[in-house]
Amino acid sequence: MVDITIAIPTYNGEHRLPELLERLRSQINIQDISCEVVVVDNNSRDDTASVVQSYQSAFPYPLRYCLETRQGAAFARKRAVREANGHLVGFLDDDNLPSLTWVAEAYAFGQAHPEAGAYGSQIHGEFEVPPPANFERIRPFFAITERGSIPLRYEQNKLVLPPSAGLVVRKQAWLDNVPPQPILSGRVDDCMVTGEDLEAIIQIQRSGWEIWYNPRMELTHKIPRGRLDRAYLLSFFRGIGLSRCVVRMLRYEPWQRPLMLGIYMLNDLRKIVSHLLKNHMAIKGDIVAACELELFISSLISPIYLLRKGYFRVKPIPVPSVNPKSALG
């Protein structure tokens, strides 16, 4: 039995993976912990497979590669959980750099908190270029999570949960509660609809498992120049907003959802009007204000958009196929 599996979903991660794998190879205080790393390649078009293969022979613990052909982060994470031999699964994105004690702290927290079905890291941002003014207003949307030095439990009645970057889940909690077919699959090609990570975490939390923040699991999220471009930012916040109907309604029983949907839409409309009255002169030049407005508008139309695009249709559950590339390592 493996104690903890480190899962790395990646897409075209050829140039980002080496730094992360080096950091994992240098982990300390894990001599009594059984570890493995699983890299899930989500249809990369570069040499991701070759990069992983080049590290396998000299890696201090098992390093495996598998190819997930269903596009989207949700499918990559599901594949990672299925492949994992550990009873804990720690997710790291290919642009995450964990501290040298991240694995040890992740395992220790899981041992000390058996009631935790999932727990997130303390995440710091490292920007290639300085972020725009007032960036602190949108900072949490970039998987930057700095909630102090004391562990805390996320309350079920609040709309705050950890991101998937640096998240550790109990494999059984995931298998028991996350449906095989997600509603949201994650960003695909030119579609920026996201929220697939929150969809899974909410399912775990609703089943009775606790969700925690563990500040001793520290990592750095590297944010390149392109993710601060105006066009990317507006598309990014549009995708977050368009997913919100799913994320919001999962917290309620089916009979409650029509009423709550109306309440949320009225509140979104109120936010749009208030934001325009307060910032209408600044939106063109203030990218943060423009992103906030895009989020509010997209949240308002989220149920209509998702319905028209078929997100709520019952989809067949694909049968996992045996992938010869998963045999690497």
DRENBATOR-293068 format. One record per residue: x, y, z of N, C-alpha, C, CB in turn; residue in three letters. Coordinates in steps of 0.001 Angstrom, whole numbers, padded with zeros to 6 digits, always signed. Atoms other than C-alpha are relative to their C-alpha. Glycine has a CB too. Example, Ala and Ser with C-alpha at 12.3 -4.5 7.8 and 13.67 -1.06 7.14 Angstrom:
<pts>
+000890-001190+000000+012300-004500+007800+000900+001200+000000-000992+000027+001246ALA
-000820-001190-000060+013670-001060+007140-000770+001090+000730+000414+000462-001415SER
</pts>
This chain:
<pts>
+000846-001203+000000+000000+000000+000000+000875+001244+000000-000954+000011+001227MET
-000701-001275+000076+001272+003435-000983-000699+000994+000924+000046+000533-001468VAL
+000583-000978-000918+000758+006188+001603-000624+001174-000739+001057+000506+000965ASP
+000499-001190+000705+000358+009095-000820+000467-000019-001451+000477+001298+000702ILE
-000280-000151+001425+000176+009515-004578-000005+001480-000342-001036-000774-000866THR
-000045-001376+000492+001265+012838-006061-000429-000046-001463+001445+000645+000169ILE
+000568+000035+001342-000862+013384-009174+000224+001332-000697-001500-000334+000051ALA
-000304-001218+000759+000174+015882-011848-000755-000040-001325+001539+000143-000243ILE
+000667-000145+001301-002433+016595-014539+000746+001058-000816-001516+000393+000178PRO
-000774-000951+000792-000693+018338-017414-000470+000022-001441+001482-000339+000060THR
+000269-000163+001429-001302+019683-020894+001119+000853-000573-001414+000653-000262TYR
-001155-000684+000588+001743+020649-022973+000935+000522+001084-000460+001157-000900ASN
-000828-000396-001135+003855+020681-019821+001471-000274-000163-000468-000678+001204GLY
-001390+000351+000257+007167+019861-021455+000997+000930+000694+000254+000009-001479GLU
-000959-000958-000561+008869+023042-020233-000266+000326+001466-000023+001274-000804HIS
+000329-000288-001401+007108+023311-016863+000275-001192+000919-001463+000408+000116ARG
-000132+001192-000837+007361+019730-015618+001378-000188+000635-000322-001199-000810LEU
-001307+000276-000613+011156+019527-015072+000198+000673+001347+001093+000435-000926PRO
-000207-000690-001279+011185+022156-012319-000845-000627+001105-000337+001492-000136GLU
+000852+000654-000984+008268+020487-010558+000546-001375+000372-001425-000124-000532LEU
-000542+001330-000297+009783+016997-010864+001286+000094+000813+000258-000772-001297LEU
-001203-000204-000809+013087+018296-009523-000368+000304+001445+000854+001138-000579GLU
+000433-000337-001352+011259+019753-006532-000538-001244+000717-001075+001107-000040ARG
+000514+001236-000617+009486+016429-005911+001131-000985+000280-001056-000659-000909LEU
-001133+000899-000211+012752+014534-006272+000808+000406+001227+000900-000020-001235ARG
-000799-000513-001110+014242+016726-003536-000779+000089+001315+000540+001359-000354SER
+000801-000070-001224+011482+016280-000923+000760-000584+001195-001332-000745-000192GLN
-000683+000465-001212+012712+015815+002646-001029-000512+001016+000858+001144+000621ILE
+000818+000555-001093+011373+014047+005744-001039-000998-000485-000696+001118+000744ASN
+000957+000981+000514+009702+011341+003667+000560-001423+000045-000395+000354-001431ILE
-000630+001309-000029+011964+008416+004536-000927-001096+000531+001245+000060+000839GLN
+000941+000988-000537+009108+006712+006397-001356+000043-000701-000192+000223+001488ASP
+001248-000127+000738+006441+007565+003822+000159-000681-001358-000401+001497-000169ILE
-000007+000652+001306+005647+005405+000796-000693+000909-001008-000696-001395+000062SER
+000511-000993+000959+005196+007760-002176+000061-000533-001420+000796+001309+000100CYS
-000104+000199+001441+004577+007641-005887-000476+001273-000687-000831-001242-000469GLU
+000432-001133+000808+004091+010225-008628-000644-000544-001265+001193+000953-000336VAL
+000693+000373+001236+001594+009849-011477-000218+001265-000819-001365-000722+000299VAL
+000204-001116+000921+001738+012269-014407-001092-000406-000982+001331+000383-000750VAL
+001116+000275+000907-001546+012378-016333+000050+001007-001137-001375+000064+000746VAL
-000139-000824+001188-000997+013732-019829-001362+000113-000675+001062-000590-000973ASP
+001338-000214+000557-004239+015283-021119+000099+000436-001469-000772+001065+000830ASN
-000099-000225+001455-003510+015005-024867+001005+001073-000380-001347+000377-000551ASN
-001021-000992+000348-000344+017085-024937+000479-000195-001437+001192-000089+000971SER
-000510+000031+001371+001044+017975-028350+001507+000198-000036-000684+001068-000844ARG
-001445-000203-000060+004619+018372-027154+000669-001282+000483+000357+001192+000933ASP
-000769+001172-000431+007250+016043-025660-000155-000282+001493+001470+000195-000330ASP
+000253+000274-001414+005644+015709-022220+000366-001435+000363-001466+000265+000338THR
-000276+001413-000296+005880+011894-022370+001497-000268+000088-000625-000902-001067ALA
-001452+000211-000008+009593+011999-023185+000653+000615+001232+000625+000586-001262SER
-000539-000644-001198+010276+014415-020329-000198-000898+001213-000667+001371+000232VAL
+000264+000892-001136+008615+012089-017826+000891-001236-000081-001491-000415+000036VAL
-000805+001206+000172+010416+009079-019253+001462+000257+000356-000109-000509-001438GLN
-001402-000309-000282+013780+010834-018900+000290+000058+001498+000380+001322-000645SER
-000173-000085-001449+013200+011184-015136-000218-001336+000699-000948+001024+000569TYR
+000479+001180-000702+011887+007706-014390+001107-000859+000619-000797-000832-000937GLN
-001015+000950-000479+015077+005683-014011+000722+000499+001254+001021-000268-001102SER
-000758-000538-001131+016706+008045-011477-000897+000610+001069+000982+001038-000486ALA
+000892-000603-000981+013610+009067-009539+000031-000817+001292-001445+000097-000556PHE
-000160+000723-001265+013753+008188-005811-001199-000865+000391+000267+000978+001094PRO
+001171+000847-000242+010249+006656-005817-000743-000130-001326-000936+000599+001134TYR
+000627+000265+001293+007927+005330-008540-000577+001243-000660-001081-001015+000165PRO
+000505-001091+000824+007152+007809-011305-000659-000629-001221+001148+001004-000413LEU
+000750+000617+001087+004432+006729-013729-000612+001059-000910-001093-000913+000558ARG
+000602-000859+001002+002987+008246-016882-001242-000684-000553+001007+000326-001133TYR
+001150+000537+000714-000474+007807-018353-000615+001100-000851-001046-000586+000986CYS
+000627-000931+000929-002381+009431-021194-001509-000066+000172+000403-000315-001463LEU
+001458-000090-000085-005958+010602-020646-000502+000725-001241-000457+000738+001310GLU
+000397-000561+001291-007593+011172-024033-001254+000853+000066-000210-001101-000983THR
+001163-000877-000138-010817+012778-022764+000508+001374+000454-001056-000593+001024ARG
-000570-001318-000270-009989+016478-022865-000730+000700+001137-000044+000864-001256GLN
+000557-000753-001111-010505+018508-019712+000633-000419+001312-001505-000181+000063GLY
-000666+000275-001276-008987+018795-016255-000791-000970+000861+000222+001291+000762ALA
+000816+000911-000815-011925+016958-014671+000327-001450-000325-001502+000265-000226ALA
-000295+001369+000403-011132+013841-016688+001424-000393+000381-000206-000165-001504PHE
-001384+000283-000393-007405+014127-015994+000080-000325+001491+000915+001199-000334ALA
-000026+000267-001442-008041+014283-012230-000680-001335+000333-000686+001147+000765ARG
+000665+001278-000231-010477+011378-012352+000918-001159-000374-001308-000077-000800LYS
-000943+001043+000406-007897+009333-014224+001111-000151+001038+000602+000323-001383ARG
-001048+000047-001020-005291+010259-011620-000463-000765+001231+000425+001415+000394ALA
+000525+000709-001176-007504+009038-008785-000110-001487-000292-001378+000565+000418VAL
+000133+001414+000353-008202+005808-010629+001369-000700-000052-000714-000139-001354ARG
-001342+000596+000118-004485+005227-011262+000727-000070+001335+000838+000792-000986GLU
-000755-000137-001253-003415+006141-007717-000040-001276+000829-000548+001163+000822ALA
-000097+001118-000949-002210+003396-005390-000052+000482+001445+001291-000784-000235ASN
+000007-000538-001355-002150+005732-002388-001405+000253+000501+000798+001276+000060GLY
+001316-000333-000545-005056+006239-000013-000195+001507+000106-000183-000644+001369HIS
+000057-001455+000151-004195+009963-000194+000501+000345-001398+000850+000730+001107LEU
-000424-000444+001329-003932+011726-003561+000201+001503+000055-001046-000390-001103VAL
-000318-001422-000021-002186+015089-003717+000150+000533-001417+001279+000255+000803GLY
-000031-000563+001340-002803+017175-006839+000944+001199-000066-001408+000408-000438PHE
-000862-001142+000296-000116+019488-008175-000111+000313-001471+001474-000279+000396LEU
-000020-000410+001400-000488+021469-011384+001448+000132-000454-000769+001337-000205ASP
-001382-000026+000489+002540+021612-013637+000668+001355+000169+000035-000392-001450ASP
-000601-001309-000290+003028+025298-012764+000071+000260+001508-000804+001119-000687ASP
-000125-000095-001456+003136+024588-009004+001388-000450+000427-001085-000850+000706ASN
-001276+000411-000578+006371+024444-007032-000204-000202+001498+001127+001060-000282LEU
+000230+000258-001421+005846+022728-003665+001253+000241+000822-000486-001424+000208PRO
-001142-000098-000908+008051+023431-000679+000625-001384+000160-000430+000580+001385SER
-000704+001281-000111+010591+020719+000117-000619-000919+001050+001459+000241+000336LEU
+000675+000832-001000+008381+019495+002974-001467-000228-000356+000103+000645+001382THR
+001416+000064+000357+005095+019553+001035-000566-001410+000152-000199+000483-001428TRP
+000503+001377-000071+004723+015781+000750-000097-000459+001449+000912-000956-000800VAL
+000011+000415-001408+005650+015182+004392-001146+000669+000755+001344+000336+000674ALA
+001077-000717-000690+003207+017855+005588-001370-000475-000472+000135+001511-000224GLU
+001274+000495+000525+000456+016554+003311-000369-001325+000653+000070-000164-001530ALA
+000275+001301-000615+000776+013053+004705-000300+000154+001491+001193-000955-000205TYR
+000191-000182-001444+001054+014220+008326-001382+000575+000300+001091+000922+000574ALA
+001316-000599-000250-002105+016337+008072-001101-001038-000204-000232+001218-000928PHE
+000992+001036+000234-004057+013452+006628-000068-000997+001141+000296-000717-001285GLY
-000035+000917-001141-002959+011226+009502-000632+000646+001237+001452-000425+000304GLN
+000494-000693-001193-003848+013846+012106-001474+000395-000103+000832+001234+000251ALA
+001384-000430+000208-007250+014709+010575-000740-001046-000835-000051+001393-000695HIS
+000680+001060+000764-009012+011475+009571-001381+000410-000492-000125-001243+000848PRO
+001323-000458+000419-012270+013414+009221+000072+000888-001248-000674+000760+001140GLU
-000179-000872+001158-010811+015520+006385-000054-000831-001282+001343+000774+000095ALA
+000080+000673+001292-011940+014292+002979+000881+000657-001036-001423-000024-000488GLY
-000896-000738+000886-009850+016968+001272+000546+001196+000761-000730+000451-001303ALA
-000589-001178-000648-007510+019753+002325+000971+000665-000963+000720-000388+001327TYR
-000770-000790+000940-005784+022546+000484+001258+000601+000601-000848+001083-000549GLY
-001300-000560-000369-002392+024214+000581-000071+001503+000208+001033-000322-001064SER
-000250-001444+000019-001152+027679+001371+000768+000287-001288+000806+000485+001290GLN
-000550-000200+001338-000416+029010-002114+000410+001460-000178-001026-000414-001084ILE
-000519-001338+000264+001758+032007-002951+000149+000188-001511+001364+000223+000727HIS
-000138-000290+001420+001827+033694-006345+001389+000501-000347-001027+001016-000424GLY
-001266-000510+000540+005003+034243-008354-000282+000487-001420+001140-001108+000018GLU
+000422-000600+001254+004348+036644-011231+001191+000317-000897-000802+001262+000266PHE
-001054-000324+000957+006467+036934-014352+000075+001510-000216-000243-000723-001339GLU
+000064-001466+000079+005336+040571-014622-000895+000477+001141-000550+000492-001409VAL
+000836-000485-001107+003770+042759-011928-001483-000050-000357+000395+001434+000379PRO
+001445+000017+000258+000002+042252-011623-000555+001421-000038-000735-000830+001078PRO
+000578-001343+000104-002334+045184-012312-000370+000570+001359-001227-000025-000892PRO
+000449-000658-001233-003394+047701-009691-001325-000617+000463-000161+001539-000219ALA
+001210+000575-000608-006109+046477-007309-000122-001501-000220-001228+000682-000553ASN
+000045+001431+000291-005171+042893-008142-000492-000814+001192+001371-000487-000420PHE
+000412+000753-001185-005890+041844-004545-001493-000309-000026+000347+000778+001269GLU
+001448+000247+000075-009620+042072-005395-000314-001273-000767-000707+001182-000658ARG
+000259+001205+000786-009310+039158-007848+001040-001096+000258-000026+000344-001482ILE
-001097+000933-000284-006285+037376-006357-000475-001436+000256+000781+000489+001200ARG
+000384+001387-000298-008203+034317-005008-000361-000833-001230-001160-000001+000940PRO
+000369+000740+001207-009344+033395-008525+001209-000590-000702-000750+000899-000954PHE
-001225+000503+000602-005706+032676-009406+000643-001099+000852+000983+001141-000206PHE
-000483+001086-000865-005401+029799-006923+001106+000489+000925+000508-001178-000847ALA
-000895-000535-001022-003547+032052-004499-000785-000025+001312+000509+001469-000360ILE
+000755+000233-001234-004631+030976-001025+000902+000244+001193-000581-001437+000040THR
-000805-000373-001164-003074+032746+001932-000959+000375+001126+000985+001187-000331GLU
+001014-000184-001046-005409+032323+004904+000617-000067+001408-001101-001066-000140ARG
-000637-000022-001304-002893+032636+007714+000766-001263+000302-001015+000227+001055GLY
-000901+001091-000395-000685+030218+009602-000668-001065+000852+001169+000557+000747SER
+000719+000965-000836-003379+028291+011496-000960-000787-000872-000763+000710+001156ILE
+000947+000793+000796-005304+025380+009938-001440+000429+000283+000171-001506+000296PRO
+001411-000347-000190-008980+026103+009389-000866-000911-000859-000260+001493-000351LEU
+000961+000838+000713-012035+024164+008297-000935+000891-000806-000805-000896+000985ARG
+000926-000732+000854-014107+025435+005400-001434-000366+000393+000264-000311-001506TYR
+001376+000233-000408-017713+025861+006511-000874-000310-001215-000548+001219+000759GLU
+000827+000440+001116-020326+024162+004357-000978+001068-000456-000752-001244+000378GLN
+000984-001018+000364-022677+027140+004429+000632+001247-000603-000807+000384+001209ASN
-000688-001124+000622-020051+029486+002963+000481-000412-001383+001186+000482+000876LYS
-000329+000274+001398-019058+029797-000673+001501-000004-000258-000663+001021-000893LEU
-001452-000006+000136-015322+029432-000072+000523-001427+000130+000656+000927+001060VAL
-000613+001325-000018-013366+026267-000883+001396+000115-000605-000873-001045-000781LEU
-001358-000074+000549-009744+025495-001766+000014-000348-001484+000939-000940+000766PRO
-000152+000395+001408-008597+025264-005398+000601-001392-000098+000880+001013-000762PRO
-000550+001353+000190-007465+021962-006882+001523-000006+000046-000473-000582-001331SER
-001456-000074-000097-003852+023146-007061+000420-000179+001455+000529+001348-000563ALA
-000443+000237-001365-002142+021745-003973-001030-000669+000879+000398+001275+000616GLY
+001066+000655-000764-005277+019855-002929+000349-001469+000236-001360+000121-000739LEU
-000144+001418-000321-005041+016492-001162-001387-000561+000294+000971-000219+001217VAL
+001287+000647-000239-008053+014168-001245+000230-001429+000463-000879+000025-001274VAL
-000002+001430-000314-008776+010805+000318-000605-000732-001196-000802-000307+001331ARG
+000453+000684+001202-009113+008421-002581-001399-000565+000174+000966-001108-000368LYS
+001305+000608-000199-012097+006645-001057-001103+001042+000073+000002-000836+001258GLN
+000993-001070-000053-013899+009913-000333-000355+000467-001406+000518+001181+000839ALA
+000242-000383+001390-013509+010833-003985-000815-001080-000710+001337+000241-000740TRP
+000675+001075+000719-014566+007428-005329-001444-000170+000442+000746-001298+000189LEU
+001346+000194-000528-017609+007296-003079-000956+001134-000367+000059-000141+001496ASP
+000876-001165+000076-018925+010782-003831+000086+000828-001279+000287+000872+001129ASN
-000120-000769+001235-017641+012271-007089-000551-000842-001148+001487+000414-000269VAL
+000613+000792+001062-019875+011092-009963+000982-000310-001129-001207+000728-000556PRO
-000910+000360+001102-018144+009256-012836-000031+000994-001159-000348-001377-000521PRO
+000122-000941+001105-019469+011799-015340-000260+001400+000546-001130-000427-000965GLN
+000203-001352-000536-018966+015468-014341-000891+000833-000907+001341+000703+000193PRO
+000723-000977+000820-021159+018323-015506+001008+000914-000681-001005+000830+000860ILE
-001041-000882+000515-018142+020588-015938+001265-000811-000243+000276+001170+000981LEU
-001212+000767+000314-015048+019206-017634+001272+000815+000130-000090-000553-001393SER
-001190-000847-000047-012726+022197-017381+000223+000678-001346+001238-000824+000394GLY
-000274-000752+001228-011235+024492-020000+000416-000947-001118+001100+001059+000240ARG
-000289+000840+001160-011159+022868-023425+000112+000892-001227-001099-001090-000201VAL
-000238-000807+001197-009658+024517-026523-000324+001472+000285-000850-000525-001191ASP
+000316-001413-000185-011281+027954-026787-001139+000227+000984-000350+000621-001322ASP
+001063-000139-000997-013920+027252-024109+000635+000112+001378-000993-001204-000058CYS
-000663-000255-001268-012845+028754-020798-000865-000343+001214+000410+001439+000067MET
+000860+000347-001131-015695+027356-018670+000767-000897+000961-001300-000699-000483VAL
-000779+000725-001002-014099+026136-015454-000920-000408+001139+001183+000863+000526THR
+000826+000364-001142-015308+025139-011960-000077-001486+000247-001364+000528-000182GLY
+000057+001459-000162-014769+021399-012391+000618-000457+001316+000709-000683-001161GLU
-000618+000382-001269-012561+021299-009299-000970+000234+001162+001307+000790+000224ASP
+000974-000272-001058-015205+022944-007106-001163-000984-000049-000524+001432-000115LEU
+001070+000993+000125-017817+020556-008478+000342-001265+000783-000247-000344-001481GLU
-000417+001214-000700-015822+017619-007113+000103+000229+001508+001340-000489-000546ALA
-000196-000255-001431-014946+019235-003769-001339+000149+000714+000853+001262+000211ILE
+001321-000161-000616-018563+020216-003085-000671-001351+000204-000893+000906-000863ILE
+000592+001336-000145-019662+016630-003694+000571-000714+001223+000246-000843-001271GLN
-000635+000633-001161-017163+015424-001092-000479+000648+001291+001536+000092-000102ILE
+000431-000713-001202-018131+018108+001407-001457-000316+000351+000177+001508-000191GLN
+001420+000254-000249-021875+017484+001011-000241-001392+000583-000793+000162-001290ARG
+000182+001363-000511-021386+013809+001860+000346-000118+001481+000851-000970-000798SER
-000329+000010-001423-020173+014734+005354+001476+000102+000313-000523-001226+000611GLY
-001434-000174-000217-016418+014891+004894+000321+001472+000248+000802-000532-001209TRP
-000446-001370-000242-014651+017986+006205+001039+000411-001045+000584+000138+001425GLU
-000981-000582+000923-012615+020271+003924+000828+001006+000792-000700+000684-001247ILE
-000894-000806-000830-009572+021977+005452+001011+000785-000823+000726-000885+000981TRP
-001157-000760+000491-006849+024510+004798+001174-000333+000903-000282+001557-000022TYR
-001194+000354-000769-003377+023363+005856+001152+000925-000399+000387-001494-000229ASN
-001018-000985+000386-000902+026281+005866+001421-000557-000047-000039+001152+000953PRO
-001346+000573+000011+002078+023991+006410+000334-000661-001342+000141-001020+001126ARG
-000217+000456+001370+001619+022629+002887+000133+001244-000875-001173-000935-000498MET
-000216-001235+000762+003177+025575+001069+000474-000300-001411+001016+000896+000710GLU
-000496+000115+001367+003657+025943-002641-000106+001352-000690-000785-001079-000787LEU
-000011-001222+000797+004268+028628-005228-000684-000270-001325+001445+000514-000222THR
+000681+000089+001286+001987+029145-008215+000643+001001-000947-001533+000266+000145HIS
-000674-000860+000963+003941+030496-011180-001018+000499-001029+001168-000756-000698LYS
+000993-000610+000870+001826+032919-013214+000724+000763-001111-000947+000944+000805ILE
-000744-000637+001093+003238+033813-016657-000655+001286-000482+000135-000959-001160PRO
+000429-001293+000537+002894+037108-018470-001349-000096-000718+001056+000542-000958ARG
+001204+000121+000818+000153+035851-020806-001290-000069+000791+000103-001201-000849GLY
+001215+000118-000797-002291+035184-017989-000442+001329+000619+000210-001018+001090ARG
+000395-001324-000475-002354+038872-017130-000365+000928-001154+001120+000616+000825LEU
+000458-000788+001143-003192+040050-020648-001491+000262+000131+000311-000722-001336ASP
+001409-000375-000137-006530+041817-020844-000932-001029-000645-000238+001373-000622ARG
+000878+000937+000706-008012+039427-023416-000114-001311+000768+000523-000263-001426ALA
+000039+001254-000756-007024+036370-021389-000802+000177+001288+001432-000485+000322TYR
+000679-000215-001270-008279+037840-018125-001514+000063-000183+000501+001280+000657LEU
+001439-000095+000225-011695+038716-019539-000589-001364-000344-000301+001004-001117LEU
+000465+001349+000349-012032+035238-021063+000019-000909+001219+000869-000601-001118SER
-000149+000796-001224-010855+033679-017794-001175+000245+000951+001335+000337+000704PHE
+001099-000309-000921-013464+035489-015684-001358-000331-000619+000043+001478+000402PHE
+001240+000428+000653-016145+034810-018276-000223-001499+000265+000053+000292-001541ARG
+000124+001434-000242-015446+031090-017868-000386-000329+001435+001291-000686-000339GLY
+000360+000219-001406-015628+031292-014084-001473+000306+000217+000871+000872+000934ILE
+001394-000381-000173-018946+033101-014238-000955-000985-000639-000232+001365-000568GLY
+000899+000908+000715-020486+030746-016787-000163-001343+000706+000510-000227-001405LEU
+000094+001276-000720-019811+027762-014521-000788+000114+001298+001386-000527+000300SER
+000476-000212-001368-021411+029294-011440-001346-000641+000301-000091+001457+000270ARG
+001291+000629-000266-024891+027854-011861+000195-001403+000571-000848-000058-001285CYS
-000274+001362-000486-023496+024333-011370+000547+000049+001416+000997-000730-000930VAL
-000660-000068-001306-021285+025263-008434-000977+000445+001082+001198+000958-000053VAL
+000959-000499-000982-024057+027184-006684-001069-001037+000318-000652+001279-000504ARG
+001156+000874-000211-026885+024673-007173+000364-001328+000654-000683-000263-001312MET
-000410+001261-000631-024857+021661-006005-000167+000038+001519+001455-000313-000349LEU
+000093-000127-001451-025157+022997-002475-001434-000192+000512+000523+001360+000431ARG
+001398+000047-000416-028959+022661-002461-000677-001284-000474-000752+001218-000535TYR
+000818+001126+000417-031523+019895-002657-000761+000393-001270-000981-000431+001136GLU
+000685-000325+001262-033330+019615-006018-001221+000890+000171-000415-001263-000687PRO
+001219-000791-000173-036543+021085-004608+000287+001459+000367-000868-000629+001070TRP
-000373-001363-000371-034669+024147-003360+000550+000815-001176+001025-000041+001107GLN
-000785-000651+001049-032890+024935-006612-000758+001060-000798+000510-001032-000936ARG
+000685-001066+000752-035582+026847-008553-000056+001326+000764-001413-000440-000347PRO
+000055-001219-000805-036015+029325-005700+001377+000635+000109-000556-000301+001397LEU
-001339-000545-000168-032270+029690-005123+000554+000554-001307+000930-001064+000545MET
-000444-000502+001302-031647+030115-008837-000522+001417-000230-000474-000938-001135LEU
+000562-001335+000139-034002+033093-008887+000670+001003+000909-001471-000027+000280GLY
-000653-000898-000953-032395+034586-005788+001388+000381-000486+000086-000652+001387ILE
-001354-000285+000490-028912+034261-007252-000033+000929-001212+000724-001306-000361TYR
+000058-000829+001205-029938+035796-010581-000359+001446+000351-001024-000574-000999MET
+000335-001362-000436-031540+038780-008859+001197+000671+000661-001191-000022+000972LEU
-001181-000554-000662-028412+039231-006745+001083+000354-001019+000551-000997+001034ASN
-000966-000311+001052-026208+039050-009855-000396+001284-000730+000108-001170-000999ASP
+000470-001207+000664-028359+041705-011506+000256+001227+000874-001496-000117-000334LEU
-000279-001098-000932-028026+043886-008407+001481+000362-000042-000419-000383+001441ARG
-001441-000245+000030-024234+043474-008503+000407+000728-001279+000768-001321+000122LYS
-000331-000642+001269-024101+044462-012175-000364+001485+000043-000728-000699-001167ILE
+000439-001394-000064-026120+047633-011618+000877+000805+000952-001466+000081+000440VAL
-000827-000691-000988-024145+048565-008497+001408+000236-000531+000059-000803+001300SER
-001362-000119+000528-020829+047905-010233+000069+001066-001085+000483-001349-000554HIS
+000006-001006+001061-021758+050026-013250-000135+001408+000568-001134-000274-000984LEU
+000163-001318-000612-022900+052914-011067+001284+000472+000670-001133-000029+001017LEU
-001213-000346-000749-019673+052787-009090+001220+000140-000894+000270-001044+001057LYS
-001248+000093+000766-017132+052012-011818-000157+000292-001484+000584-001360+000165ASN
+000233-000091+001441-018658+052913-015191+001059+000827-000721-001360+000592-000260HIS
-001017-000835+000625-016019+055565-015880+001372-000663-000017+000086+001324+000714MET
-001332+000603-000149-013150+053280-014902+000142-001337-000712+000314-000184+001456ALA
-000048+001370+000508-014079+049967-016535+000902-000127-001223-001399-000477-000344ILE
-000805+000097+001215-012401+050711-019862+001493-000043+000305-000302+001169-000919LYS
-001420-000041-000310-009041+051478-018255+000422-000838+001178+000399+001374+000242GLY
-000301+000788-001200-009260+049371-015093-000328-001453-000275-000795+000519+001237ASP
+000233+001396+000378-008808+045715-015983-000640-000787+001125+001302-000661-000410ILE
+000606+000720-001122-009748+044529-012493-001507+000270+000046+000666+000415+001341VAL
+001425-000335+000026-013082+046402-012630-000693-000669-001182-000194+001524-000068ALA
+000574+000653+001180-013662+045022-016136-000183-001500+000235+000894+000235-001230ALA
+000104+001427-000311-012995+041473-014908-001157-000269+000953+001311-000513+000607CYS
+001101+000170-000950-015422+041898-012031-001349+000105-000709+000092+001048+001123GLU
+001246-000136+000742-018139+043111-014392-000250-001228-000874+000026+001267-000860LEU
+000134+001205+000829-017477+040186-016742-000459-001185+000841+001336-000332-000694GLU
+000399+001077-000909-017810+037814-013790-001475+000109+000366+000859+000027+001270LEU
+001399-000186-000401-021141+039303-012675-000957-000292-001158-000220+001430+000512PHE
+000872+000228+001160-022640+039287-016186-000039-001488-000357+000486+000830-001218ILE
-000061+001419+000351-021456+035730-016905-000708-000865+001040+001454-000446-000145SER
+000713+000731-001047-022791+034532-013549-001509+000093-000215+000376+000544+001391SER
+001426-000198+000237-026201+035999-014420-000516-000901-001115-000278+001455-000340LEU
+000470+000781+001137-026418+034199-017757+000431-001466+000075+000505+000614-001284ILE
-000520+001360-000124-024760+031012-016496-001054-001087-000219+000613-000176+001354SER
+000965+001083+000197-027934+028874-016251-000492-000110-001436-001176+000195+000913PRO
+000474+000013+001390-029086+029895-019739+001080-000560-000918-000407+001425-000457ILE
-001113+000461+000833-025656+029328-021271+000207-001512+000135+001291+000744+000379TYR
-000258+001425-000224-025142+025906-019682-001122-000856-000550+000185-000282+001483LEU
+001136+000749+000527-028641+024773-020628+000061-000075-001523-001321+000643+000447LEU
-000041-000034+001468-028266+025851-024265+001163-000811-000551+000098+001440-000494ARG
-001175+000736+000462-024819+024249-024547-000058-001490+000360+001256+000617+000588LYS
+000175+001420-000266-026114+020915-023241+000754-000545+001190+000394-000750-001172GLY
-000756+000483-001147-024166+020749-019994-000845-000869+000929+000565+001170+000770TYR
+000858+000732-000926-027185+019353-018137-000604-001260-000621-001105+000903+000490PHE
+000490+001227+000619-027908+016574-020613+000673-001209+000636+000248+000018-001522ARG
-000580+001246-000512-027399+013024-019385+000963-000542-001047-001114-001057+000341VAL
-001030+000449+000936-024159+011843-020971+000412-001420+000329+001223+000933+000034LYS
-000444+001373-000270-023025+008249-021381+001338-000008+000707+000093-000804-001297PRO
-001263+000135-000715-020257+007173-019049+000945-000864-000830-000219-000613+001416ILE
-000901+000766+000852-017306+006100-021196+000677-001127+000764+001046+000911-000609PRO
-000716+001124-000596-015678+002754-020533+001494+000274-000110-000378-001351-000696VAL
-001441-000278+000060-012002+003307-019581+000693-001000-000910+000626-000040+001410PRO
-000745+000872+000902-009735+001935-022259+001409-000210+000530+000042+000590-001424SER
-001376+000276-000390-006356+000338-021713+000924+000780-000906+000315-001516-000062VAL
-000867-000871+000776-003755+002788-022805+001439-000500+000080-000099+001456+000498ASN
-001354+000539-000066-000359+001351-023790+001016+000964+000571+000437-000417-001351PRO
-000971-000964-000525+001394+004587-022847+000018+000034+001515-000298+001381-000530LYS
+000020-000008-001452+000318+004125-019237+000994-000985+000565-001387-000310+000514SER
-000966+000996-000476+002848+001303-019057+001395+000586+000172+000057-001173-000962ALA
-001320-000604-000173+005743+003722-019185+000339+000075+001478+000053+001406-000640LEU
-000404-000032-001408+007508+003176-015875-000855-000883+000847-000050+001396+000532GLY
</pts>
